[in-house]
Amino acid sequence: MRAQGLSEAAVWVLIGDAELDEGSNHEAIAYAGAVGLERLHAVVVDNASASHGRPGGIAARFEAAGWSTATVDGRDHQALYEAYTAPHPGRPRVVVARVEAKI
């Protein structure tokens, strides 16, 4: 992106909570936090479909790797906007959007 003059561009990744059961995602989370990829943003849709629980929740896993985190109601547009736009200098950002199945 820098070669195209887009050094200020942000990268956004959408992840389902069950995708966090894969080891390669944890390697990426650890690397991004360790090197401070502040232009990297991830949105994790948490609908409780993951097979492995995480002590402290999904955000705790990212925090342990050095990410800036927010957990919000995934249906609350204002909360999502505030979480997406919060400053996080020197750290990647993850927003965990909790959505419960409506029956």
N, C-alpha and C positions, 0 to 999 in steps of 0.2 A: 504494500500500500504506500510505503514511503516513496518508492520509485515512481509512483503516479502522482506524487504531491499530496497525498491524503493522510499525512501523519497524524492528524487530529481525529481520524475516523474511529468510531467505536465498533467493537465486535460483539454481537449478541448471539447467545446460544440458548435454545429452548430444550429443556431436558424433562423427561417424565421421571417421577420418583423411582420407578422400577428399573430405569436405566442405570441408577446408581448401584445396582447389584453387580455391575460389571467392573472388574478390576482396572481396565484401561481408563475408565472415567476417574477413578481415584488417583491414578498416576497423573492425569492432566490437572486435576484439582490441586494436588501437591506441588506440581511444577509451577503452575500459574501463581500460586500464593508465594512460593519461595522467591520468585524473580520479580514479583510486584507488577504483574501485567494490569495496570490500572485502566486500560481501555477495554479490558475483557469484562463482559457482563453475562451472567447466566440467570435464566429464569427457570426454576424448578417447579413444575406443577405437582403438588403433593395431594394425591387423592387416595393415599394410604394403600396403594397397590404393590408396594415393594415387599419382597419376601423376607428381607433382613431388616430388623429394627435398628435404629441408631440411638444409643444413649444420648439424651438431650435433644434429639430431633435432628433433622437434616441440616439446619443452620449450624449446629454445633460441629458437624463434620467439616464444614467449610471454614468456620472460625478457627478450628485447630490447625488448618493449613494456611492461615494468614489472610483470609478473605474478609472483606466488609460484608455484613449480612443484614437482611431484614426478612421477617416473616409476617405476611399480611393475608387478609382474606382475599382470595383470588377473584372474588366477584365484586370487590369494592374498588371501583375505578380510581377514585381519589387516592386511596391508600397505595394502590399500585403505582400511580404517577409519582407520588411523593417518594416511594421507595426507589423507583427508577432514577429519579433526578437528584437524590441525596449525594452530597460530595463524599468521595472515598479516595483521597489522594494517596498514591503509592500502593494501592491494593486493588485487586480485582473485586468485583461486586456480585453478590448473588441475592436474588429475591426469591424467597420460597413463597409460592402462591398456594395457600391451602384451599382446596375445594372438596367439599363433602358431597357424595352422591345424593341426589335428591330422589326420593322414592315416590 
